[in-house]
Structure formats: C-alpha cells, structure tokens
Amino acid sequence: LATPNLTGIQRSNQDIRIGFTSMPLALYRVQWTTNPAGGFWNTLSNNVAGTGGIVQITDAGAIAGHSARYYRVRTPP
C-alpha cells in the first residue's frame, strides 16, 4: 500500500483543510498533535476511504485556541 502524501494544508476562517493522496479502496487515519515530540496523536478522522485521487479532510475550529497543530496521515493496521 502506497504511503499517503500531504498535498496541501489550507486555512479557511477557523478551520484547517488537509489534502492527501490516496489509493482506491484504501482506508486512512488523519491525526493531529500540538507536540510532535510528545508521542500522543489525536485521531481527527478514521477510516477515510481512498479514491485514487486527492482526499480532503476539514479540521473544524482548529485555529481557535491552538497555537499550532501538526498533522499526519496513516494507513490503519
């Protein structure tokens, strides 16, 4: 299974939109953290279906109250 690649991160008002490449029929997990060295990642969206194209996920309200968020996309085990 190909590793997903982030294609873009955009701000829209208080939201963050994350785009990543996907494979058809694959499932993905989008996670975020405020401290990438801390080891704990929160799941933003789970079992996101791949399309063979770019998939976009919105982190609603991500800007409000947070100085920084780091994102990653994984294929669930």
Order of alpha helices (4+ residues) and beta strands (2+ residues): beta-beta-beta-beta-beta-beta
